[in-house]
């Protein structure tokens, strides 16, 4: 719209002879204006002594005096300036349109990626639910089978015990019948009044057989079945403990599943301090020329070896030391460094399985694929990983901040002063927990893990 208005203004302030913006505009008696250079050649009626306006053809006799139109000249100059300003503005608008279009395209790509991530999240969650249901179903099947086995074992034991009881009962009932018969015979004999008959029949009495009933026989407690119940109860208790432990572990794992977009890094030092970690150094890893002090937070490079005991975790050649604490999640810590003119200190993170013995690159912070290191000396900073050095711009500061987002694969080093200045940022994938590391390579250089809480 603005461009159309500018075009109309150009037409209104154009000379009808040269069809261009008026230059030194002069006006005829009829009120039309022309460039002074164009109308100076006004000779269309000179042979007749009359002159006609090139635009409206009004005739003037004699030739009129052409006066400069000052107001119109000022307006034309303003229009020229507007046109000169409009051209760059239109170029700027074009660039802004291109920028907006590019942002639209980028945002559309992000939306598509989010849709893909949503599909991936849903797919992974559905698969996890399906696998979990299958596992729990198998566990239920195993429990049901074990229940059936125990039930069958109890019934089998029941059958054996009952059979023994019934056999003994039958024998006792037979003995009772025999005893009653003997008792009846004895009663008949004792009732005989004829002594001769008594003496004749007494010898024919059959002797009393030994009893199958032991005076020591007692109804014993059914301990076998009680022991089975106790054993099953014990299994139930152990299973409850396992389920309680695994429930906590599973819920913790589920809560740690990061299905959202990477969280933005903190900006202010106060934001960083929310993730501060209290880190101490592990004396068992310290090289024998490193003196630990200040509660194992400060390390100083000594000229002579210290009387540390031998330990498999100790760096034997490289003047380095690791933290006690492993680092996962989001962590932040700060290191104060003091270096001599020819000195140097490394602020690093590393996997625990970094080599310790010898002087090979496999032991040095930043010289292998297991460690990431910011080397600080009087000349500034150098970032090193996998034996690749990357110069880092920025003046040396006495304090370096380290921010780690383990799950997002972010490692950032900051120069700490009144403001947080990013020195170097790494985006990668961490496959193991990390440990803070400090390398102090020259005598009298020091590094100290700061207390932030």
BADORO-349175 format. One record per residue (C-alpha): x, y, z; residue in one letter. Coordinates in steps of 0.2 Angstrom, whole numbers, padded with zeros to 4 digits, always signed. Example, Ala and Ser with C-alpha at 12.3 -4.5 7.8 and 13.67 -1.06 7.14 Angstrom:
BEGIN
+0062-0022+0039A
+0068-0005+0036S
END
This chain:
BEGIN
+0000+0000+0000X
+0014+0012+0005X
+0023+0008-0012X
+0007+0012-0021X
+0006+0029-0012X
+0024+0033-0017X
+0020+0029-0035X
+0005+0041-0035X
+0016+0054-0027X
+0029+0052-0041X
+0016+0054-0054X
+0009+0070-0046X
+0026+0078-0045X
+0032+0073-0062X
+0035+0084-0077X
+0023+0080-0091X
+0037+0084-0104X
+0051+0073-0098X
+0039+0062-0087X
+0052+0063-0073X
+0052+0071-0056X
+0052+0090-0058X
+0069+0098-0058X
+0069+0117-0053X
+0050+0117-0056X
+0042+0133-0064X
+0024+0137-0066X
+0014+0144-0081X
+0000+0156-0080X
-0012+0141-0081X
-0005+0134-0066X
+0004+0119-0073X
+0022+0116-0068X
+0037+0109-0078X
+0055+0107-0077X
+0064+0123-0080X
+0076+0115-0092X
+0061+0107-0102X
+0050+0123-0103X
+0065+0134-0108X
+0063+0127-0125X
+0045+0132-0126X
+0044+0137-0145X
+0028+0128-0150X
+0020+0145-0155X
+0035+0157-0157X
+0032+0159-0175X
+0014+0166-0172X
+0019+0176-0156X
+0008+0164-0145X
+0013+0150-0134X
+0002+0136-0128X
+0004+0125-0112X
+0011+0108-0116X
-0002+0100-0104X
-0018+0109-0106X
-0015+0119-0122X
-0020+0136-0115X
-0013+0150-0126X
-0003+0164-0120X
+0002+0180-0129X
+0016+0185-0127X
+0026+0172-0119X
+0023+0172-0101X
+0036+0175-0087X
+0040+0158-0079X
+0042+0159-0060X
+0050+0146-0050X
+0038+0136-0039X
+0047+0136-0022X
+0034+0126-0013X
+0033+0113-0026X
+0052+0112-0027X
+0053+0109-0008X
+0039+0095-0010X
+0049+0087-0024X
+0065+0087-0013X
+0055+0079+0001X
+0048+0066-0011X
+0066+0062-0017X
+0072+0059+0001X
+0057+0048+0005X
+0060+0038-0010X
+0079+0036-0005X
+0073+0030+0012X
+0060+0019+0005X
+0072+0009-0006X
+0083+0002+0009X
+0067+0000+0019X
+0060-0011+0006X
+0076-0021+0005X
+0075-0023+0024X
+0057-0029+0023X
+0062-0042+0010X
+0075-0048+0022X
+0063-0049+0036X
+0051-0058+0026X
+0064-0071+0021X
+0069-0072+0040X
+0051-0075+0045X
+0048-0088+0031X
+0064-0097+0036X
+0058-0097+0054X
+0041-0104+0049X
+0050-0118+0040X
+0061-0121+0055X
+0046-0121+0066X
+0036-0133+0055X
+0051-0145+0056X
+0051-0144+0075X
+0033-0147+0075X
+0036-0162+0064X
+0050-0168+0075X
+0038-0166+0090X
+0025-0176+0081X
+0038-0190+0078X
+0044-0189+0096X
+0026-0191+0102X
+0024-0206+0091X
+0040-0213+0098X
+0035-0210+0116X
+0018-0218+0113X
+0026-0233+0105X
+0039-0235+0118X
+0026-0233+0132X
+0014-0246+0124X
+0029-0258+0121X
+0034-0256+0140X
+0016-0259+0146X
+0015-0275+0134X
+0031-0282+0140X
+0027-0278+0158X
+0010-0287+0157X
+0018-0302+0149X
+0031-0303+0162X
+0019-0301+0176X
+0007-0314+0168X
+0022-0326+0167X
+0025-0322+0186X
+0007-0326+0190X
+0008-0342+0180X
+0023-0347+0190X
+0015-0343+0206X
-0001-0353+0201X
+0010-0368+0196X
+0019-0367+0213X
+0003-0366+0222X
-0003-0381+0213X
+0013-0390+0217X
+0011-0386+0235X
-0007-0391+0236X
-0003-0408+0228X
+0011-0410+0240X
+0000-0407+0255X
-0014-0419+0248X
-0001-0432+0245X
+0006-0430+0263X
-0012-0430+0269X
-0016-0447+0260X
+0000-0455+0268X
-0004-0449+0285X
-0022-0454+0284X
-0018-0471+0277X
-0006-0474+0292X
-0019-0468+0305X
-0033-0479+0297X
-0022-0495+0297X
-0017-0493+0315X
-0035-0489+0319X
-0041-0505+0311X
-0028-0515+0320X
-0034-0508+0336X
-0052-0512+0333X
-0047-0530+0329X
-0038-0531+0345X
-0053-0524+0355X
-0064-0537+0347X
-0052-0551+0352X
-0051-0544+0369X
-0070-0543+0371X
-0071-0562+0366X
-0058-0567+0378X
-0067-0557+0392X
-0083-0566+0388X
-0074-0583+0389X
-0067-0579+0405X
-0083-0573+0412X
-0092-0589+0407X
-0078-0600+0415X
-0079-0589+0431X
-0098-0592+0432X
-0096-0611+0432X
-0102-0618+0448X
-0095-0635+0445X
-0077-0636+0451X
-0074-0651+0441X
-0080-0643+0425X
-0070-0627+0429X
-0054-0637+0431X
-0058-0647+0415X
-0061-0631+0404X
-0047-0619+0411X
-0032-0628+0403X
-0041-0626+0386X
-0041-0607+0387X
-0030-0599+0374X
-0016-0587+0380X
-0018-0568+0379X
-0008-0562+0364X
+0003-0546+0366X
-0006-0529+0363X
-0002-0519+0348X
-0006-0504+0358X
+0009-0496+0365X
+0007-0486+0381X
+0018-0473+0374X
+0007-0470+0359X
+0001-0452+0359X
-0008-0441+0346X
+0006-0431+0339X
+0005-0413+0333X
+0003-0411+0314X
+0020-0402+0312X
+0022-0407+0294X
+0008-0397+0288X
+0012-0382+0300X
+0030-0382+0293X
+0023-0381+0275X
+0011-0367+0280X
+0026-0358+0288X
+0037-0361+0273X
+0024-0354+0261X
+0021-0339+0273X
+0040-0336+0272X
+0040-0336+0253X
+0026-0324+0254X
+0036-0312+0265X
+0051-0313+0254X
+0040-0310+0238X
+0032-0295+0247X
+0050-0288+0251X
+0055-0291+0233X
+0039-0282+0226X
+0042-0267+0237X
+0060-0265+0232X
+0056-0267+0214X
+0041-0256+0215X
+0053-0242+0221X
+0066-0246+0208X
+0053-0246+0194X
+0044-0230+0199X
+0061-0222+0201X
+0066-0227+0183X
+0050-0222+0176X
+0051-0205+0184X
+0068-0203+0177X
+0063-0207+0159X
+0065-0190+0150X
+0052-0189+0137X
+0051-0170+0136X
+0062-0158+0126X
+0079-0154+0134X
+0077-0142+0148X
+0085-0125+0145X
+0102-0122+0153X
+0102-0110+0168X
+0107-0092+0164X
+0111-0083+0180X
+0123-0089+0194X
+0108-0091+0206X
+0100-0103+0193X
+0116-0113+0192X
+0118-0114+0211X
+0101-0123+0212X
+0110-0138+0205X
+0126-0136+0215X
+0135-0152+0221X
+0146-0154+0236X
+0161-0163+0228X
+0177-0169+0237X
+0192-0177+0230X
+0197-0195+0232X
+0214-0197+0240X
+0216-0215+0233X
+0216-0208+0215X
+0228-0193+0218X
+0245-0194+0210X
+0259-0194+0223X
+0265-0177+0219X
+0248-0169+0223X
+0244-0163+0240X
+0226-0163+0246X
+0220-0151+0259X
+0204-0141+0264X
+0194-0157+0267X
+0200-0165+0251X
+0194-0150+0241X
+0210-0141+0237X
+0225-0149+0227X
+0242-0142+0226X
+0256-0148+0214X
+0272-0153+0225X
+0290-0155+0219X
+0293-0171+0229X
+0283-0186+0230X
+0272-0189+0245X
+0271-0204+0256X
+0254-0211+0248X
+0251-0229+0249X
+0250-0239+0232X
+0232-0240+0226X
+0225-0247+0210X
+0215-0232+0207X
+0230-0220+0209X
+0236-0210+0194X
+0254-0215+0193X
+0262-0203+0181X
+0249-0190+0176X
+0247-0176+0190X
+0228-0179+0192X
+0214-0184+0204X
+0196-0188+0204X
+0181-0185+0214X
+0173-0197+0227X
+0156-0193+0220X
+0149-0199+0204X
+0139-0187+0194X
+0122-0190+0185X
+0107-0179+0182X
+0109-0160+0182X
+0125-0155+0192X
+0135-0139+0194X
+0151-0135+0203X
+0165-0122+0203X
+0184-0123+0203X
+0196-0110+0209X
+0212-0111+0199X
+0229-0102+0202X
+0243-0105+0189X
+0260-0098+0188X
+0266-0090+0172X
+0272-0107+0165X
+0259-0117+0174X
+0242-0125+0169X
+0227-0133+0177X
+0214-0145+0169X
+0196-0144+0175X
+0188-0161+0168X
+0175-0174+0169X
+0178-0192+0165X
+0172-0210+0166X
+0178-0220+0181X
+0186-0233+0169X
+0199-0221+0163X
+0217-0228+0164X
+0227-0224+0179X
+0244-0232+0177X
+0258-0226+0165X
+0260-0210+0155X
+0250-0215+0139X
+0236-0203+0133X
+0223-0216+0139X
+0227-0208+0157X
+0227-0190+0153X
+0211-0179+0154X
+0205-0174+0137X
+0217-0186+0128X
+0205-0200+0126X
+0187-0203+0122X
+0183-0206+0141X
+0186-0188+0147X
+0183-0170+0143X
+0194-0156+0149X
+0196-0137+0150X
+0214-0133+0151X
+0218-0116+0160X
+0234-0107+0159X
+0241-0089+0158X
+0237-0088+0140X
+0219-0093+0141X
+0209-0109+0139X
+0210-0124+0128X
+0196-0138+0127X
+0202-0155+0124X
+0193-0172+0120X
+0199-0187+0112X
+0216-0179+0109X
+0208-0165+0099X
+0212-0147+0105X
+0199-0133+0103X
+0205-0115+0107X
+0193-0106+0118X
+0191-0087+0117X
+0190-0077+0133X
+0202-0070+0146X
+0207-0081+0160X
+0197-0080+0176X
+0202-0087+0193X
+0185-0097+0194X
+0178-0109+0182X
+0160-0116+0183X
+0155-0133+0176X
+0137-0137+0172X
+0132-0155+0168X
+0116-0162+0162X
+0120-0180+0160X
+0103-0186+0153X
+0103-0172+0140X
+0122-0175+0136X
+0126-0157+0139X
+0143-0151+0147X
+0147-0133+0148X
+0161-0123+0155X
+0159-0105+0161X
+0170-0091+0167X
+0162-0085+0183X
+0163-0067+0188X
+0148-0055+0191X
+0140-0063+0176X
+0141-0081+0169X
+0151-0081+0152X
+0150-0097+0142X
+0167-0103+0137X
+0163-0120+0129X
+0148-0131+0127X
+0148-0150+0123X
+0133-0159+0116X
+0136-0178+0116X
+0129-0194+0124X
+0136-0200+0140X
+0135-0219+0143X
+0141-0220+0161X
+0141-0209+0177X
+0154-0196+0177X
+0167-0190+0189X
+0174-0173+0192X
+0193-0172+0189X
+0207-0160+0192X
+0224-0160+0184X
+0238-0149+0192X
+0253-0151+0181X
+0266-0138+0187X
+0274-0135+0204X
+0265-0122+0215X
+0249-0122+0204X
+0233-0126+0214X
+0215-0130+0211X
+0201-0130+0224X
+0183-0136+0223X
+0172-0122+0230X
+0160-0124+0244X
+0143-0117+0236X
+0131-0122+0249X
END
